[in-house]
């Protein structure tokens, strides 16, 4: 075990030792209570090398920026000092420390105290040590995969159009490359594609780029495809047949639009406004906005932030999850009643799926690397399943009765039974992003790439349980 540096050691001695030092050496002006800052300066992060997941026996890096040049930094986990010598912040206000994670480390969010001197301040950052789930079970499925276009985000199969629709957007605003793509479900080849129109200039007058497309769902009743335009805080509707634009809603219609799902039975489309407690509602016939659904967090002082959506049209249930609080919500679409369910063990939840047959909610949480299986009626957490690094989305496939989890950090799709058993863990290339069941036994998935020359990225998958 490394020994604490001298200032940190003094801090641990306590008041009695300090008083003894003053009595025995009254001429010394030295004190453990050096000049402090009101707030911790800058930002510190802890993670894997080049953003890779951190596992037992692996390597991590702790980095800081916007600190005060010349400050010294001590890193502590509990009472153990991680750096043998204090780290000195460089002239640019940065520091970087490589850390070996021992093979006996526990998975989860590990708190690390970041203590500075000259002047003094402290902060706690969390180092996430992710579980490793071995690749397995590919022989249980028939898997087909093909490259599509750059920047894939979401996918949805349309039985009426006999096609899969995929959204794509590349880079940060102003986004210059984006497409809505129609894919043949047998060959997985592109049948048609459309480039969104130009977006208005940004508030500062700069180029607004394109109305880039992110979330997607299909409206079979009207032959349309609904998409979200996250960067412009809105949504749009295209024709399934030729991908012509039907309607582009004005910017601001759906703040930070994430998912969209269509309720054909009631002629409604629902879009999550991430960063707010609202689900925006639209009439799929008139294409006009309606009164939004607002979800109140049950945690005092906190706000529910809607993220993924799933819908049970037959049962009239809309399900969502909050990325800001450990909560899910079930909306009764007939009565408007909203039931909020606590999710102990979830942090930064982003994916949700619903099984109406057993009344189960499946929640994927990025920060805790797990899938929670929750009884919707009682709120009881039935299973807490370690699925791999960075689970981003989840889909429940009702024919084979399995949940499929896109683990963006691990590069896998974990297949989990309602009883909490990982029955397979499939290699899904670079950054699996989103997946959807088509109700016919297939799961459709897309991933993102690590760069332009990444052959394992920007692909579509069709995953079907193998027949005997």
WOBEL-V901592 format. One record per residue. N is the residue number from 1. SS is DSSP state (H for helix, E for strand, C for the rest). D_FIRST is the distance of its C-alpha to the first C-alpha in Angstrom with 2 decimals. Layout:
BEGIN
n = (N:N)
ss = (SS:SS)
d_first = (D_FIRST:D_FIRST)
END
This chain:
BEGIN
n = (1:2:3:4:5:6:7:8:9:10:11:12:13:14:15:16:17:18:19:20:21:22:23:24:25:26:27:28:29:30:31:32:33:34:35:36:37:38:39:40:41:42:43:44:45:46:47:48:49:50:51:52:53:54:55:56:57:58:59:60:61:62:63:64:65:66:67:68:69:70:71:72:73:74:75:76:77:78:79:80:81:82:83:84:85:86:87:88:89:90:91:92:93:94:95:96:97:98:99:100:101:102:103:104:105:106:107:108:109:110:111:112:113:114:115:116:117:118:119:120:121:122:123:124:125:126:127:128:129:130:131:132:133:134:135:136:137:138:139:140:141:142:143:144:145:146:147:148:149:150:151:152:153:154:155:156:157:158:159:160:161:162:163:164:165:166:167:168:169:170:171:172:173:174:175:176:177:178:179:180:181:182:183:184:185:186:187:188:189:190:191:192:193:194:195:196:197:198:199:200:201:202:203:204:205:206:207:208:209:210:211:212:213:214:215:216:217:218:219:220:221:222:223:224:225:226:227:228:229:230:231:232:233:234:235:236:237:238:239:240:241:242:243:244:245:246:247:248:249:250:251:252:253:254:255:256:257:258:259:260:261:262:263:264:265:266:267:268:269:270:271:272:273:274:275:276:277:278:279:280:281:282:283:284:285:286:287:288:289:290:291:292:293:294:295:296:297:298:299:300:301:302:303:304:305:306:307:308:309:310:311:312:313:314:315:316:317:318:319:320:321:322:323:324:325:326:327:328:329:330:331:332:333:334:335:336:337:338:339:340:341:342:343:344:345:346:347:348:349:350:351:352:353:354:355:356:357:358:359:360:361:362:363:364:365:366:367:368:369:370:371:372:373:374:375:376:377:378:379:380:381:382:383:384:385:386:387:388:389:390:391:392:393:394:395:396:397:398:399:400:401:402:403:404:405:406:407:408:409:410:411:412:413:414:415:416:417:418:419:420:421:422:423:424:425:426:427:428:429:430:431:432:433:434:435:436:437:438:439:440:441:442:443:444:445:446:447:448:449:450:451:452:453:454:455:456:457:458:459:460:461:462:463:464:465:466:467:468)
ss = (C:C:C:C:C:H:H:H:H:H:H:H:H:C:H:H:H:H:H:H:H:H:H:H:C:C:C:C:C:C:C:C:C:C:C:E:C:C:C:C:C:C:E:E:E:E:E:E:H:H:H:C:C:E:C:C:C:C:E:E:E:E:E:E:E:C:C:C:C:C:C:E:E:E:E:E:E:C:C:E:E:C:C:C:C:C:E:E:C:C:C:C:C:C:E:E:E:E:E:E:C:C:C:C:C:C:C:E:E:E:E:E:E:E:E:E:E:C:C:E:E:E:E:E:E:E:E:E:E:C:C:C:C:C:C:E:C:H:H:H:E:E:E:E:E:E:E:C:C:C:C:E:E:E:E:E:E:E:C:C:C:C:E:E:E:E:E:E:E:E:C:C:C:C:C:C:E:E:E:E:E:E:E:E:C:C:C:C:C:E:E:E:E:E:C:C:C:E:C:C:C:C:C:C:C:C:C:C:C:E:C:C:C:C:C:E:E:E:E:C:C:C:C:E:E:E:E:E:E:H:H:H:C:E:E:E:E:E:E:C:C:C:C:C:E:E:E:E:C:C:C:C:C:C:C:C:E:E:E:E:E:E:E:C:C:C:C:E:E:E:E:E:E:C:C:C:C:E:E:E:E:E:E:C:C:C:C:C:E:C:C:C:E:E:C:C:C:C:C:C:C:C:C:C:C:E:E:E:E:E:E:E:C:C:C:C:E:E:E:E:E:E:C:C:C:C:E:E:E:E:E:E:C:C:C:C:C:E:E:E:E:E:C:C:C:C:C:C:E:E:E:E:E:E:E:C:C:C:C:E:E:E:E:E:E:C:C:C:C:E:E:E:E:E:E:C:C:C:C:C:E:E:E:E:E:E:C:C:C:C:E:E:E:E:E:E:E:C:C:C:C:E:E:E:E:E:E:C:C:C:C:E:E:E:E:E:E:C:C:C:C:E:E:E:E:E:E:C:C:C:C:E:E:E:E:E:E:C:C:C:C:E:E:E:E:E:E:C:C:C:C:C:C:C:C:C:C:C:E:E:E:E:E:E:E:C:C:C)
d_first = (0.00:3.82:6.50:9.43:12.48:15.40:17.53:15.01:14.04:17.81:18.33:16.29:18.29:21.41:25.11:25.46:23.18:24.93:28.30:27.54:26.63:29.92:31.93:30.65:30.93:33.49:34.28:30.94:31.21:27.49:26.15:23.22:25.96:26.62:29.11:28.35:29.80:31.84:30.25:27.31:28.75:28.84:27.17:23.74:23.39:20.74:22.00:22.57:23.65:27.38:27.39:26.60:25.03:21.28:20.65:17.99:16.70:18.33:17.90:18.19:19.17:19.02:22.13:24.02:27.63:30.19:27.74:28.84:28.70:26.58:24.33:20.63:18.26:14.77:13.42:11.60:11.35:11.96:9.97:6.92:7.99:8.68:10.50:9.60:13.21:15.54:17.84:21.51:24.12:26.89:30.61:31.24:28.80:26.36:22.78:21.02:17.42:16.73:13.93:13.27:13.46:12.30:15.27:14.51:14.55:17.42:20.33:21.68:21.20:17.60:17.68:15.79:16.57:17.97:18.45:20.90:22.32:25.71:26.91:24.54:24.23:21.95:22.24:20.65:20.95:20.67:19.22:21.40:20.17:23.54:24.84:26.37:29.89:31.61:34.97:37.69:41.21:43.06:45.83:46.62:47.84:50.32:48.52:50.32:48.85:50.33:49.41:51.09:50.63:47.77:45.74:46.37:45.52:47.42:50.01:52.76:55.44:59.04:61.34:64.40:63.68:62.20:59.45:55.82:55.27:52.15:51.03:49.30:48.18:46.39:44.16:44.08:47.14:49.70:49.57:52.14:51.73:52.20:54.31:55.50:56.01:58.18:57.17:59.24:57.58:58.70:58.03:55.27:57.13:57.94:61.38:61.41:59.26:59.75:58.23:57.91:59.95:58.92:57.23:58.40:56.92:53.75:54.11:53.49:56.31:54.21:54.82:54.08:53.73:54.76:54.79:51.91:51.67:48.58:49.28:52.24:54.50:58.06:61.16:63.43:66.18:66.77:65.59:62.90:59.26:57.21:54.30:52.02:51.76:48.34:48.48:51.89:51.18:54.02:55.42:58.23:60.57:61.81:64.45:63.23:66.23:65.95:62.87:65.15:63.91:65.46:63.81:61.11:60.06:59.59:56.17:54.69:56.12:52.66:49.77:46.95:48.73:46.46:48.14:51.85:53.52:57.25:59.13:62.39:63.85:63.92:64.11:60.88:57.90:54.62:52.05:48.66:48.14:44.35:43.05:45.88:46.76:49.89:51.34:54.35:57.48:60.32:63.67:63.73:67.54:68.19:64.78:64.65:61.67:61.79:60.05:56.25:54.10:51.64:48.65:47.29:43.65:43.27:40.16:41.19:40.93:39.97:42.19:42.58:42.32:44.34:42.97:44.16:47.49:49.11:52.61:54.60:58.11:59.92:58.10:58.07:54.32:52.13:48.36:45.69:42.03:40.31:37.57:36.87:36.80:35.91:39.61:42.38:46.10:49.26:52.52:55.82:58.06:61.25:60.51:57.90:55.61:51.90:49.37:45.76:43.12:39.56:36.83:33.71:30.91:32.36:31.23:33.13:35.73:38.22:40.08:42.52:45.10:47.56:49.19:52.42:53.28:50.51:49.73:46.14:44.09:41.39:38.78:36.36:33.46:31.62:28.48:27.90:29.00:31.38:35.03:36.36:39.65:41.45:44.78:46.79:49.13:46.58:43.44:41.49:38.51:39.44:36.66:33.37:32.91:30.02:32.07:29.79:28.63:30.85:33.90:36.62:39.86:41.37:44.89:46.51:49.07:51.71:53.51:50.61:48.88:45.46:43.11:41.96:38.81:38.28:34.55:34.57:30.95:31.02:34.54:35.87:38.41:37.32:40.30:39.87:42.42:43.39:41.70:38.28:38.16:37.07:40.09:39.35:37.02:39.09:38.20:39.56:38.78:37.42:36.79:38.98:40.48:43.08:45.21:48.29:50.30:54.03:55.25:56.66:53.61:52.05:48.94:49.05:45.88:45.11:42.10:41.34:40.61:37.88:40.67:44.25:43.79:41.69:43.86:41.57:42.10:45.06:46.39:48.18:47.72:50.13:48.44:50.74:50.09:51.60:54.83:55.42)
END
